[in-house]
């Protein structure tokens, strides 16, 4: 049976094989009206949260963090068809990132977002 010391040594050894590069980003907006402005069409109250797991560099995660909410609220489907607006916004973000020459195209990101609106 393995002792605690042996298991601890193996865990430290296996963790040393991985290196964290800090490629992740997040967004936490508790008050969308304060963030976007009172003229927005977001049902009150509104909030937006996201976690972006970058890989191959930080550019994609930063780009999505900085732009995805704008793409969502500017979509013609928003706020009547929120699901379609979100889908469209991520496609627009993908194309905009690909069209930009100032970003590292070898980077990518996964995204988990939540848009909370209405009571």
FIDRENVO-507574 format. One record per residue (C-alpha): residue number from 1; residue in three letters; x, y, z. Coordinates in Angstrom, 2 decimals, decimal comma, always signed. Layout:
! FIDRENVO-507574
{dovo NUM; ALA; {X; Y; Z}}
...
END
This chain:
! FIDRENVO-507574
{dovo 1; UNK; {+0,00; +0,00; +0,00}}
{dovo 2; UNK; {+1,28; +3,44; -0,87}}
{dovo 3; UNK; {+2,15; +5,81; +1,88}}
{dovo 4; UNK; {+1,20; +9,46; +1,93}}
{dovo 5; UNK; {+4,81; +10,50; +1,29}}
{dovo 6; UNK; {+5,08; +8,44; -1,91}}
{dovo 7; UNK; {+1,72; +9,71; -3,23}}
{dovo 8; UNK; {+2,70; +13,30; -2,45}}
{dovo 9; UNK; {+6,01; +12,90; -4,29}}
{dovo 10; UNK; {+4,25; +11,48; -7,38}}
{dovo 11; UNK; {+1,72; +14,30; -7,38}}
{dovo 12; UNK; {+4,44; +16,96; -7,20}}
{dovo 13; UNK; {+6,36; +15,21; -9,96}}
{dovo 14; UNK; {+3,33; +14,97; -12,26}}
{dovo 15; UNK; {+2,34; +18,59; -11,64}}
{dovo 16; UNK; {+5,84; +19,76; -12,55}}
{dovo 17; UNK; {+5,29; +18,35; -16,05}}
{dovo 18; UNK; {+2,62; +21,00; -16,67}}
{dovo 19; UNK; {+3,31; +24,68; -16,89}}
{dovo 20; UNK; {+0,66; +27,37; -16,49}}
{dovo 21; UNK; {+1,04; +30,19; -18,97}}
{dovo 22; UNK; {-1,75; +32,47; -17,75}}
{dovo 23; UNK; {-3,75; +32,41; -20,99}}
{dovo 24; UNK; {-7,18; +32,56; -19,35}}
{dovo 25; UNK; {-9,45; +35,59; -19,05}}
{dovo 26; UNK; {-12,78; +36,37; -17,44}}
{dovo 27; UNK; {-15,43; +39,06; -17,37}}
{dovo 28; UNK; {-17,82; +39,87; -14,52}}
{dovo 29; UNK; {-20,39; +42,61; -15,15}}
{dovo 30; UNK; {-23,01; +42,73; -12,42}}
{dovo 31; UNK; {-24,88; +45,75; -13,84}}
{dovo 32; UNK; {-25,21; +45,83; -17,63}}
{dovo 33; UNK; {-27,01; +49,18; -17,71}}
{dovo 34; UNK; {-24,13; +50,83; -15,86}}
{dovo 35; UNK; {-21,66; +49,13; -18,24}}
{dovo 36; UNK; {-23,49; +49,64; -21,55}}
{dovo 37; UNK; {-25,59; +52,72; -20,81}}
{dovo 38; UNK; {-29,23; +53,50; -20,05}}
{dovo 39; UNK; {-30,23; +53,58; -23,73}}
{dovo 40; UNK; {-29,67; +49,84; -24,09}}
{dovo 41; UNK; {-32,54; +47,47; -24,79}}
{dovo 42; UNK; {-31,57; +44,99; -22,08}}
{dovo 43; UNK; {-34,43; +43,99; -19,78}}
{dovo 44; UNK; {-33,65; +44,98; -16,19}}
{dovo 45; UNK; {-31,83; +43,75; -14,22}}
{dovo 46; UNK; {-29,01; +42,56; -16,42}}
{dovo 47; UNK; {-25,61; +40,94; -15,88}}
{dovo 48; UNK; {-22,96; +39,23; -17,99}}
{dovo 49; UNK; {-20,31; +36,73; -16,93}}
{dovo 50; UNK; {-17,72; +34,81; -18,89}}
{dovo 51; UNK; {-14,69; +32,57; -18,52}}
{dovo 52; UNK; {-12,37; +32,22; -21,51}}
{dovo 53; UNK; {-9,86; +29,36; -21,50}}
{dovo 54; UNK; {-7,10; +30,53; -23,81}}
{dovo 55; UNK; {-4,61; +28,23; -25,50}}
{dovo 56; UNK; {-1,69; +28,92; -27,79}}
{dovo 57; UNK; {-1,41; +32,47; -26,45}}
{dovo 58; UNK; {-3,62; +35,07; -24,84}}
{dovo 59; UNK; {-4,85; +36,95; -27,92}}
{dovo 60; UNK; {-8,06; +35,01; -28,60}}
{dovo 61; UNK; {-9,18; +34,97; -24,95}}
{dovo 62; UNK; {-8,50; +38,71; -24,61}}
{dovo 63; UNK; {-10,29; +39,49; -27,87}}
{dovo 64; UNK; {-13,41; +37,58; -26,86}}
{dovo 65; UNK; {-13,39; +39,04; -23,36}}
{dovo 66; UNK; {-13,17; +42,57; -24,75}}
{dovo 67; UNK; {-15,67; +42,20; -27,61}}
{dovo 68; UNK; {-18,25; +39,45; -27,15}}
{dovo 69; UNK; {-20,76; +41,48; -25,14}}
{dovo 70; UNK; {-20,65; +44,29; -27,71}}
{dovo 71; UNK; {-21,29; +41,77; -30,50}}
{dovo 72; UNK; {-24,24; +40,32; -28,55}}
{dovo 73; UNK; {-26,06; +43,58; -27,78}}
{dovo 74; UNK; {-25,41; +45,01; -31,25}}
{dovo 75; UNK; {-26,86; +41,94; -32,98}}
{dovo 76; UNK; {-30,19; +42,51; -34,74}}
{dovo 77; UNK; {-31,71; +39,52; -32,90}}
{dovo 78; UNK; {-31,06; +41,06; -29,48}}
{dovo 79; UNK; {-33,02; +41,20; -27,16}}
{dovo 80; UNK; {-35,96; +39,36; -28,76}}
{dovo 81; UNK; {-34,04; +36,18; -29,69}}
{dovo 82; UNK; {-31,16; +36,11; -27,22}}
{dovo 83; UNK; {-29,98; +32,61; -28,14}}
{dovo 84; UNK; {-29,69; +33,53; -31,81}}
{dovo 85; UNK; {-27,97; +36,82; -30,90}}
{dovo 86; UNK; {-25,37; +34,96; -28,84}}
{dovo 87; UNK; {-24,73; +32,40; -31,58}}
{dovo 88; UNK; {-24,40; +35,16; -34,16}}
{dovo 89; UNK; {-22,14; +37,19; -31,87}}
{dovo 90; UNK; {-19,68; +34,32; -31,43}}
{dovo 91; UNK; {-19,57; +33,79; -35,20}}
{dovo 92; UNK; {-18,96; +37,52; -35,74}}
{dovo 93; UNK; {-16,23; +37,45; -33,10}}
{dovo 94; UNK; {-14,58; +34,48; -34,80}}
{dovo 95; UNK; {-14,55; +36,25; -38,17}}
{dovo 96; UNK; {-13,39; +39,55; -36,64}}
{dovo 97; UNK; {-10,53; +37,82; -34,84}}
{dovo 98; UNK; {-9,50; +35,98; -38,02}}
{dovo 99; UNK; {-9,62; +39,23; -40,04}}
{dovo 100; UNK; {-7,44; +41,10; -37,56}}
{dovo 101; UNK; {-3,77; +41,19; -38,46}}
{dovo 102; UNK; {-2,72; +42,37; -35,01}}
{dovo 103; UNK; {-3,49; +39,08; -33,22}}
{dovo 104; UNK; {-1,59; +35,83; -32,85}}
{dovo 105; UNK; {-3,59; +33,51; -35,08}}
{dovo 106; UNK; {-2,17; +30,42; -33,38}}
{dovo 107; UNK; {-4,10; +31,26; -30,21}}
{dovo 108; UNK; {-7,62; +30,11; -29,48}}
{dovo 109; UNK; {-10,09; +30,00; -26,66}}
{dovo 110; UNK; {-13,08; +28,18; -25,33}}
{dovo 111; UNK; {-15,80; +30,27; -23,75}}
{dovo 112; UNK; {-18,42; +29,80; -21,07}}
{dovo 113; UNK; {-20,74; +32,80; -20,80}}
{dovo 114; UNK; {-23,95; +33,69; -19,00}}
{dovo 115; UNK; {-26,22; +36,58; -19,92}}
{dovo 116; UNK; {-28,75; +37,30; -17,20}}
{dovo 117; UNK; {-31,62; +39,61; -18,09}}
{dovo 118; UNK; {-35,02; +40,44; -16,66}}
{dovo 119; UNK; {-36,43; +39,58; -13,30}}
END
